[in-house]
Amino acid sequence: MTTRWLTAEEQRAWRAYIAATHLLEDAIDRQLQQEAGMPHLYYSILANLSEVPDRRLRMTDLAEKSKITRSRLTYAVTRLEKDGLVRREGCPSDKRGSTAVLTDEGMDVLERTAPGHVETVRAAIFDHLTPEQVGQLEEISAGIARALETPDDVPWRRRSTPPCS
């Protein structure tokens, strides 16, 4: 099999993408650590829970929504539980399953932190793009995500699990 090396243009685009994503993640993490004492991953878990009915989601579904392994999610949720921001509940219909629930305190932290988070994202990305570029960014990012989410062997996608009832 022959290696398909990147062209000079592809190499520049790749390195620019890597630099941008690392710098963006660092800026977001610094802001969230300063304002809420948590990394971006933890904030994302709270945000994902805030967007679903009753602010509760089965752990396997939350792992898929967060694009992280179930073991990494378990570690993060354990920390968020210790801080009183999330609680775990058993799943009556599946004794092996559990549900993560965003607490009122977690919602308060999210609501207090969201304005600074949005401002950081806006200042880092959208203030530097034209409306046309915003559409292009969405199109490019969605295309990459679709290509990477296709395999069934991604670590956060496992067998379908019924909702807890």
N, C-alpha and C positions, 0 to 999 in steps of 0.2 A: 504494500500500500504506500502510495506516495504522499508525503506531507504537503498539505495545502497551506503554504506559508502566507501570512498576511502581506498584502501589498503595502507600500509606503503610506498610502492614504488610509487604509484600514488600520495600520499600526498607530498612526497619529490619532485616529478616531477612538481606538481602543484605549490608548493611554490617556486621552482627554476624559473619556468616560470614567475610567478608574480613578483618576485624580478628582473629578467632580463628585463621584459617589463617596469616596473616602472623606473628602472635605465636608460634604453635606452631612454625612452621618456624624462626624465629629462635632459640627456646629449644633446639630439638633441634640445630640447627647449632652453637650455642655450646657445648653439652655435648660434642658429638662432636669439635669442634675442640680443646677443652680436653683431653679424655681420649685422643683418637686422632690428632689433627692432620689430620682429614679432614672434609669436608662430608657432610651427610646423604645426598646422592646416592651418594657413594663407599661409604658404609656400606651403603646399600641394595643396591648391586651385590654387595658381599661376602655380604650376607645371602641374596640370591637364589641365588648360586652355592652357598652352604652347604646349601641345601635340596633340591638336585637330586642324582641319582645320580652318584657319582664326582666331585662338586663341579665339574662341567664342563657348559658349555652353549654351543651355537652362538651366535655374536655376534648374529645376527638375532633369535633367540629371546630372548636376554638383553635386547635393546633393547625388544622387545614386553613382556616381563615387567616391565621397569623403567619402561615408559611414556615412553621418551625416543627421540629420533632416533638413527639409527645413527651419524651423525657425532659427536653429543654423547657417545655411548657409547664410540666409538673414542678420543676425547680422554681421557675418564675412565679407561678401561682402560690407556691409555698411561701415565698418571700412576701408576696402581696397579701397573703392571709395574715402573716405575722404583723404586718402594718395595718391590718383592719380594713384594707381596701377591697378585698375579695373574700368570699367564703366558698367553701366546697360543700356540696350536698350529694348524698347518695342518689342513685337512680333506682326508683322502686321497680321499674320494669326490667332492669338488667343489673344484677348485683355487682357485676364487674365495672360498671360505668359510674361516672360521677359528672356533676355539673358544676361549672364555675358561675358564681353569682356576684355581680358588682354591688357592693354595699352602698348605702347612702354616703358614707364617708368617702368611699372611692369615687363616687359621682361628684362630690364636692371638690375633691382634689383635681379631678379631670376638668371640671368647669372653671376652677381657678387657674389652671395651668394652660388650658386651651388657647387663650388669647396670645400669650407669649410664644407658644408653639407655632401658631398660625403666622405670627409676625416673623418668626425666624425663617419659616418656609418661604413666605412671601419675599423677604429680603434676600434670601439665598438663591431663589429660583425665579419667581414670577416677575419681580421688579426689573429683571434683566432680559425679559423676553417680550416680543411683540405678540399680539393675539394670534397671528398666524403660526408663530413658533410654539405657542402653547398647544395648539392643535397638533402640530408635528410631534411635539414631545409626547403627547398622549398616544398618538398613532404608533410611534416607534416603541414606546414602553409597552403598550398593549400587545404589539406584535412579538416582542421578546418574551413577555410573560406567557402568551399563548404557546409559543414554541417550547418553553421550559416546563410548562404545566402539563403538557400532553402525556408524557410517560406515566404509566401506572405505578412505577417504582419510586416516585418522589417520596421522601421519608415522611411527609405529613399526610399523604393520601393513603389510606388503608381501606379496608372493607367498609362498606356502608354500615352505619349504626343507626338503629331506630331512635327516635326522640324519647327522652325520659318521660314517663307518665305516672 
